[in-house]
Amino acid sequence: MHPRTQIKIKMPSMEHINARMERVLDETCRALPYGGDHEVRAFIARKLADAALIGHTLLGELGIVARKALADYQHGRHFEPS
């Protein structure tokens, strides 16, 4: 490789990342009554956004984050410590 050759890394656009997060949120909440209420969807969406900010943007990664967030929510671990 020539020393001046630049390596270009293609990063997904924010639109693609947002679309992935929406897809994962919908898939995760699909089994909930009425697709989940606002509170649970907002909790999972916050966890997905936090994960995306640190670079976890693949569907598989986001799916893991969403399922863990749902499990945390269902077990009462969605309240912020005082």
C-alpha positions as CSV (number, residue, x, y, z in Angstrom):
1,M,0.0,0.0,0.0
2,H,1.3,3.4,-0.9
3,P,2.1,5.5,2.2
4,R,-0.2,8.3,1.2
5,T,-3.1,6.0,0.5
6,Q,-6.1,6.9,2.7
7,I,-8.2,4.3,4.2
8,K,-11.9,5.2,4.1
9,I,-14.3,3.7,6.5
10,K,-17.9,3.9,5.6
11,M,-20.0,4.8,8.6
12,P,-23.8,4.4,8.5
13,S,-25.7,7.6,8.2
14,M,-27.8,8.8,11.1
15,E,-30.9,8.0,9.0
16,H,-29.8,4.4,8.7
17,I,-29.0,4.2,12.4
18,N,-32.4,5.7,13.3
19,A,-34.2,3.3,11.0
20,R,-32.4,0.4,12.7
21,M,-33.3,1.6,16.1
22,E,-37.0,2.0,15.1
23,R,-37.0,-1.5,13.6
24,V,-35.5,-3.0,16.7
25,L,-37.8,-1.1,19.0
26,D,-40.9,-2.3,17.0
27,E,-39.6,-5.9,16.9
28,T,-38.9,-5.9,20.6
29,C,-42.3,-4.4,21.6
30,R,-44.3,-6.5,19.1
31,A,-45.1,-9.2,21.7
32,L,-46.3,-6.6,24.3
33,P,-50.0,-5.7,24.5
34,Y,-50.7,-3.0,21.9
35,G,-47.0,-2.9,21.0
36,G,-46.0,-1.5,24.4
37,D,-47.1,1.7,26.1
38,H,-45.2,5.0,25.9
39,E,-43.3,4.4,29.1
40,V,-41.7,1.1,28.1
41,R,-41.0,2.2,24.5
42,A,-39.4,5.4,25.8
43,F,-37.2,3.4,28.2
44,I,-36.0,1.1,25.5
45,A,-35.5,3.9,23.0
46,R,-33.3,5.7,25.5
47,K,-31.2,2.6,26.0
48,L,-30.9,2.2,22.2
49,A,-29.8,5.8,21.8
50,D,-27.2,5.4,24.5
51,A,-25.9,2.3,22.8
52,A,-25.8,4.0,19.4
53,L,-23.9,7.0,20.8
54,I,-21.0,4.7,21.9
55,G,-20.9,2.9,18.5
56,H,-23.3,-0.1,18.9
57,T,-25.2,0.4,15.6
58,L,-25.5,-3.0,14.1
59,L,-28.9,-4.7,14.2
60,G,-27.7,-7.5,16.3
61,E,-26.1,-5.2,18.9
62,L,-29.2,-3.0,19.0
63,G,-31.4,-6.1,19.4
64,I,-29.4,-7.3,22.4
65,V,-29.6,-3.8,24.0
66,A,-33.4,-3.7,23.4
67,R,-34.1,-7.1,24.8
68,K,-32.0,-6.4,27.9
69,A,-33.8,-3.1,28.4
70,L,-37.1,-4.8,28.1
71,A,-36.1,-7.4,30.7
72,D,-34.8,-4.7,33.0
73,Y,-38.1,-2.8,32.6
74,Q,-40.2,-5.9,33.3
75,H,-38.2,-6.6,36.4
76,G,-38.6,-3.1,37.8
77,R,-35.1,-1.9,37.0
78,H,-36.2,1.1,35.0
79,F,-36.2,3.6,37.9
80,E,-33.2,5.8,38.2
81,P,-31.5,5.5,41.6
82,S,-32.2,8.5,43.9
